[in-house]
Amino acid sequence: MKKADEPFKYFRSQLIKWSKLHPSDYPWRKTDNLWHGLVAEIMLQRTRTDQVLPVYNDFVNRFPSPQNYIDHIKNEGKNIFTNLGLLWRNEAFKQATLQIIEEGIPEYKKGLMDLPGIGDYTSSAFISFHLNKRELLIDSNIVRLYGRYFGIKTNAESRRDIVIRSLADKLTPKRNFTTYNYAVLDFAMNVCKSRPDCTNCELRRKCCFNNSMY
């Protein structure tokens, strides 16, 4: 291993160590139903996991397939996404579901992003977590974590920045990428949050943000 790679290896190993001690048990992380996996990633857009959990559980029990969901919409006219807010997702999800019925669920990035309402992060999460293919996971929480730890200035548009994407590429392993992506996602949400819990942070010893406070 090159010496220049040591900071990335340390970051990865500490993050995965933390995730093993603090596992998250969500039903969408165990499903082998691609339709339900995609639904979960769509539901999780800008929505807290505790809000998604009961809605997702109800959804998978009622709608085992895309056609079941469209039949429900036609017969009852009620859209389950109403319970999660962001009502713009209702029509986008309906159109995406109709397209999936016609063409199947795409298993590549461009095809997923061609579906209504699915952007870069949702497609990457689906590919990594449900198709088991290496993808970079970058959202605002993860950008905040990377920026703090490595001492990089970030803003609302940093998730599209080549510096952050290059860093994410160096950090995301070629193997065990799903484990790493779950770890970085959970750590950014639960430890390195808006008000960080630095005293319980596995990364604090080498974190630029933590060290700058002393």
C-alpha positions as semicolon CSV with decimal commas, in nm:
position;residue;x (nm);y (nm);z (nm)
1;M;0,000;0,000;0,000
2;K;0,127;0,346;-0,089
3;K;0,182;0,584;0,202
4;A;-0,051;0,835;0,033
5;D;-0,333;0,580;0,062
6;E;-0,297;0,534;0,439
7;P;-0,543;0,815;0,536
8;F;-0,810;0,656;0,315
9;K;-0,749;0,310;0,457
10;Y;-0,772;0,444;0,814
11;F;-1,096;0,628;0,738
12;R;-1,252;0,318;0,581
13;S;-1,142;0,077;0,853
14;Q;-1,263;0,298;1,140
15;L;-1,593;0,361;0,968
16;I;-1,657;-0,008;0,906
17;K;-1,549;-0,088;1,263
18;W;-1,810;0,159;1,390
19;S;-2,080;0,015;1,165
20;K;-2,023;-0,336;1,298
21;L;-2,074;-0,207;1,651
22;H;-2,381;-0,003;1,553
23;P;-2,570;-0,203;1,289
24;S;-2,887;-0,060;1,136
25;D;-3,166;-0,310;1,082
26;Y;-3,403;-0,180;0,816
27;P;-3,624;-0,418;0,614
28;W;-3,526;-0,266;0,278
29;R;-3,166;-0,365;0,346
30;K;-3,266;-0,732;0,349
31;T;-3,515;-0,751;0,062
32;D;-3,427;-0,940;-0,255
33;N;-3,725;-0,786;-0,435
34;L;-3,579;-0,523;-0,672
35;W;-3,912;-0,345;-0,699
36;H;-3,933;-0,300;-0,322
37;G;-3,568;-0,200;-0,309
38;L;-3,624;0,075;-0,563
39;V;-3,939;0,189;-0,382
40;A;-3,741;0,218;-0,058
41;E;-3,469;0,434;-0,215
42;I;-3,735;0,661;-0,368
43;M;-3,916;0,688;-0,034
44;L;-3,592;0,776;0,143
45;Q;-3,535;1,085;-0,071
46;R;-3,527;1,379;0,170
47;T;-3,726;1,177;0,426
48;R;-3,619;1,041;0,764
49;T;-3,595;0,665;0,804
50;D;-3,835;0,664;1,098
51;Q;-4,099;0,822;0,873
52;V;-4,032;0,578;0,590
53;L;-4,036;0,258;0,798
54;P;-4,414;0,218;0,861
55;V;-4,503;0,339;0,510
56;Y;-4,255;0,098;0,349
57;N;-4,375;-0,198;0,558
58;D;-4,736;-0,124;0,459
59;F;-4,635;-0,084;0,095
60;V;-4,452;-0,418;0,061
61;N;-4,738;-0,604;0,228
62;R;-4,996;-0,455;-0,006
63;F;-4,806;-0,428;-0,334
64;P;-4,579;-0,722;-0,420
65;S;-4,545;-0,600;-0,780
66;P;-4,565;-0,276;-0,982
67;Q;-4,892;-0,387;-1,139
68;N;-5,052;-0,431;-0,795
69;Y;-4,970;-0,069;-0,719
70;I;-5,109;0,065;-1,048
71;D;-5,428;-0,138;-1,000
72;H;-5,464;0,019;-0,656
73;I;-5,424;0,371;-0,800
74;K;-5,681;0,300;-1,071
75;N;-5,935;0,151;-0,833
76;E;-5,894;0,370;-0,526
77;G;-5,708;0,676;-0,649
78;K;-5,510;0,698;-0,324
79;N;-5,136;0,738;-0,349
80;I;-4,935;0,599;-0,061
81;F;-4,665;0,863;-0,107
82;T;-4,905;1,122;0,033
83;N;-4,812;0,997;0,380
84;L;-4,449;1,100;0,325
85;G;-4,507;1,457;0,208
86;L;-4,332;1,597;-0,101
87;L;-4,647;1,538;-0,302
88;W;-4,464;1,594;-0,631
89;R;-4,338;1,237;-0,591
90;N;-4,689;1,096;-0,633
91;E;-4,721;1,154;-1,006
92;A;-4,350;1,093;-1,073
93;F;-4,369;0,757;-0,897
94;K;-4,685;0,659;-1,083
95;Q;-4,520;0,738;-1,418
96;A;-4,202;0,554;-1,319
97;T;-4,409;0,251;-1,218
98;L;-4,591;0,247;-1,552
99;Q;-4,257;0,261;-1,731
100;I;-4,122;-0,025;-1,519
101;I;-4,427;-0,237;-1,605
102;E;-4,357;-0,181;-1,975
103;E;-3,979;-0,212;-1,974
104;G;-3,870;-0,367;-1,643
105;I;-3,640;-0,214;-1,381
106;P;-3,323;-0,077;-1,544
107;E;-3,002;-0,219;-1,400
108;Y;-2,770;0,059;-1,513
109;K;-2,731;0,423;-1,415
110;K;-2,866;0,604;-1,722
111;G;-3,171;0,380;-1,745
112;L;-3,258;0,442;-1,382
113;M;-3,211;0,817;-1,418
114;D;-3,444;0,814;-1,717
115;L;-3,724;0,709;-1,482
116;P;-3,931;1,005;-1,355
117;G;-3,825;1,128;-1,011
118;I;-3,500;0,931;-0,992
119;G;-3,176;1,127;-0,976
120;D;-2,808;1,062;-0,921
121;Y;-2,817;0,966;-0,553
122;T;-3,124;0,739;-0,571
123;S;-2,991;0,555;-0,874
124;S;-2,648;0,512;-0,709
125;A;-2,803;0,384;-0,386
126;F;-3,020;0,133;-0,574
127;I;-2,726;0,008;-0,781
128;S;-2,500;-0,031;-0,477
129;F;-2,748;-0,171;-0,226
130;H;-2,982;-0,376;-0,445
131;L;-2,783;-0,467;-0,757
132;N;-2,456;-0,522;-0,570
133;K;-2,251;-0,312;-0,811
134;R;-1,991;-0,055;-0,711
135;E;-2,127;0,302;-0,711
136;L;-2,019;0,618;-0,533
137;L;-2,264;0,731;-0,268
138;I;-2,272;1,108;-0,224
139;D;-2,543;1,306;-0,049
140;S;-2,538;1,623;0,162
141;N;-2,469;1,430;0,485
142;I;-2,179;1,237;0,333
143;V;-2,036;1,557;0,182
144;R;-2,046;1,714;0,529
145;L;-1,858;1,416;0,677
146;Y;-1,591;1,416;0,406
147;G;-1,551;1,793;0,428
148;R;-1,508;1,793;0,805
149;Y;-1,275;1,496;0,826
150;F;-1,045;1,591;0,539
151;G;-1,065;1,968;0,593
152;I;-1,238;2,050;0,264
153;K;-1,462;2,353;0,233
154;T;-1,806;2,248;0,112
155;N;-2,134;2,407;0,012
156;A;-2,479;2,305;-0,113
157;E;-2,340;2,213;-0,455
158;S;-2,035;2,016;-0,335
159;R;-2,197;1,679;-0,404
160;R;-2,139;1,755;-0,773
161;D;-1,784;1,881;-0,718
162;I;-1,505;1,683;-0,882
163;V;-1,295;1,705;-0,562
164;I;-1,564;1,533;-0,356
165;R;-1,637;1,276;-0,626
166;S;-1,266;1,198;-0,661
167;L;-1,239;1,159;-0,283
168;A;-1,543;0,932;-0,274
169;D;-1,388;0,720;-0,549
170;K;-1,065;0,680;-0,350
171;L;-1,254;0,590;-0,033
172;T;-1,508;0,347;-0,182
173;P;-1,341;0,004;-0,196
174;K;-1,343;-0,215;-0,504
175;R;-1,482;-0,495;-0,292
176;N;-1,716;-0,470;0,006
177;F;-1,842;-0,142;-0,136
178;T;-2,195;-0,208;-0,010
179;T;-2,068;-0,248;0,345
180;Y;-1,872;0,074;0,314
181;N;-2,162;0,268;0,161
182;Y;-2,399;0,162;0,440
183;A;-2,133;0,255;0,696
184;V;-2,067;0,603;0,557
185;L;-2,440;0,668;0,517
186;D;-2,522;0,566;0,875
187;F;-2,222;0,741;1,029
188;A;-2,300;1,069;0,854
189;M;-2,661;1,053;0,974
190;N;-2,600;0,942;1,331
191;V;-2,259;1,074;1,439
192;C;-2,127;1,340;1,202
193;K;-2,466;1,510;1,184
194;S;-2,537;1,883;1,172
195;R;-2,441;1,903;1,539
196;P;-2,168;1,638;1,546
197;D;-2,122;1,391;1,830
198;C;-1,744;1,427;1,832
199;T;-1,696;1,267;2,175
200;N;-1,833;0,936;2,041
201;C;-1,665;0,956;1,701
202;E;-1,436;0,673;1,590
203;L;-1,266;0,916;1,351
204;R;-1,195;1,204;1,589
205;R;-0,824;1,132;1,637
206;K;-0,742;1,227;1,278
207;C;-1,039;1,448;1,195
208;C;-0,951;1,799;1,079
209;F;-1,274;1,941;1,219
210;N;-1,225;1,786;1,564
211;N;-0,859;1,886;1,584
212;S;-0,934;2,242;1,479
213;M;-1,137;2,288;1,798
214;Y;-0,834;2,237;2,023
